[in-house]
């Protein structure tokens, strides 16, 4: 197996990035890391998600870990959720671990659930994000 084939087989450590000038309408799915600086209207199902301060998601987020610094209108199902001081969230959060920094805005309910991890494994994939 060549070096590039081995790297593709085990995955890349480089996150996929949706830049600030991008608008995506549709579902995103993958096992890797995703950084959203633009706008996504749809479901985001990834390993680790960073929603940057300039980012906006309208829809559902499913992730092993999510750091929200931008705007989210929708729900989060994640093992670990961090709402940064610039986060603006309108929707419900289901989590195992939750951290909310001073200044973050949250309108919705937070539910701690130790059964989040099995749900993340069983979540269906809609489209692939490498």
Secondary structure, DSSP 8 states (H G I E B T S, - for coil): --HHHHHHHH--SS-EEE-TT-EEES-EE-SSEEEESSEEES-EEEEEEEE-TT-EEEEEEEEEEEEE-SEEEEEEEEEEEEE-TT-EEES-EEEEEEEE-TT-EEES-EEE-TTHHHHHHH----SB--
